[in-house]
Amino acid sequence: MGDDRDRLLDAGLAVVVDHGVRGLTHEAVDAAAGLAPGSAEAAFPTPKVLLEGVTQRCIERELSMAALVTGEVEASADGLAALLGQFAHRALGEDRIVTLARYALQSEAAQNPDLRVHYAVGADEVDTWAVDLVRRAGSSHPERDMGILANYMTGLVFHELALPTPGFDAPARARAVIDTLGWSSP
């Protein structure tokens, strides 16, 4: 069932992108996944469990995106800027569906406190990794700076989804924020 489960959840991400969270139904997921009617309900018995599963899958896919671009990150401001830029380009390109679903699910979490719990767990995993990376790259205030960089990149990606900039250079934008934060070289 593992493959079908991931297939259903990935289809759920597509449904959220195409029809919003309110369009996330068992029937819509079955159709998007190309599986037999009742498949989504068998795996996720209630609409709440389905929404939680799709949210968790979105977080898993984002963590996977981060892992794919991390590789051997140079512990410097330039290395971090390059990493953030790669992530942004991936979020706007091959993983665009994950990015669009994330924004829709986060909007739902703003109105649904139960859903926030799932985001908090995923955020804690990312924060631990990112704070260490920001520290090694030269920040004297890694917790503060990681929050600033994460929020800036989130807003930048959101803006680029709606209003793409010709010649968009995400690493240069990330480096400009790092420079503004006044980091010293490690």
Disulfide bonds with the S-S distance in Angstrom:
none
